[in-house]
Each structure stands twice: as structure tokens, then as C-alpha cells.
Amino acid sequence: MTNDRKNPTGAGAIIAFLIIGGAIVGGLMGQPSIGLLTGVGLGVLIAVLLWWRERDK
């Protein structure tokens, strides 16, 4: 039995790196919590875009 579906792309690492990166960049600019929230927002946006791109595959 073969499964024609491809393995989905995980986005957990992307979210984690963007959260950490956002906190670091925000900390350098004096606003670590805003940087953290920006990282979370970008990470979730990229995760949703990856999911949306692969949902029909």
C-alpha cells in the first residue's frame, strides 16, 4: 500500500526562531516584549501560509 500524500512541512522551528529573534531584536531596540509579539505574529503568519499552501496536497 502506497500513500501518495507528501509529508507536511512543519512550522514549529520557524515559529520558535522568529520568537527568539524578535525578542533579541526588540531587546536591542529597547522593546523586547514588542519584538517578542512581532516574532509570534510573523511565525504564526508563516505557519498559516505553509498550511494553506499544502492543504490541497
LINCORGI-V992452 format. One record per residue. RES is the residue in three letters. SS is DSSP state (A for helix, B for strand, O for the rest). PSI is psi in degrees with one decimal (* if undefined). D_FIRST is the distance of its C-alpha to the first C-alpha in whole Angstrom. Layout:
<<RES	SS	PSI	D_FIRST> <RES	SS	PSI	D_FIRST>>
This chain:
<<MET	O	123.6	0> <THR	O	148.4	4> <ASN	O	118.5	7> <ASP	O	-6.4	10> <ARG	O	138.9	12> <LYS	O	157.9	15> <ASN	O	135.8	16> <PRO	O	153.2	19> <THR	O	128.4	23> <GLY	O	147.8	25> <ALA	O	5.5	28> <GLY	A	-41.7	30> <ALA	A	-37.9	31> <ILE	A	-44.9	33> <ILE	A	-45.9	34> <ALA	A	-45.8	36> <PHE	A	-38.3	37> <LEU	A	-34.3	39> <ILE	A	-48.5	40> <ILE	A	-46.2	42> <GLY	A	-40.3	43> <GLY	A	-40.3	44> <ALA	A	-38.6	46> <ILE	A	-49.6	48> <VAL	A	-41.9	49> <GLY	A	-38.1	50> <GLY	A	-38.1	52> <LEU	A	-26.3	54> <MET	O	1.9	55> <GLY	O	7.5	56> <GLN	O	68.9	54> <PRO	A	-33.9	51> <SER	A	-35.6	50> <ILE	A	-39.8	50> <GLY	A	-40.9	48> <LEU	A	-46.0	45> <LEU	A	-36.7	45> <THR	A	-42.1	44> <GLY	A	-41.8	42> <VAL	A	-46.2	40> <GLY	A	-45.7	40> <LEU	A	-40.1	39> <GLY	A	-44.5	36> <VAL	A	-39.6	35> <LEU	A	-46.0	35> <ILE	A	-40.3	33> <ALA	A	-42.7	30> <VAL	A	-40.0	31> <LEU	A	-39.1	31> <LEU	A	-43.9	28> <TRP	A	-44.1	26> <TRP	A	-39.2	27> <ARG	A	-35.1	26> <GLU	A	1.2	22> <ARG	O	-25.2	22> <ASP	O	-5.3	21> <LYS	O	*	18>>
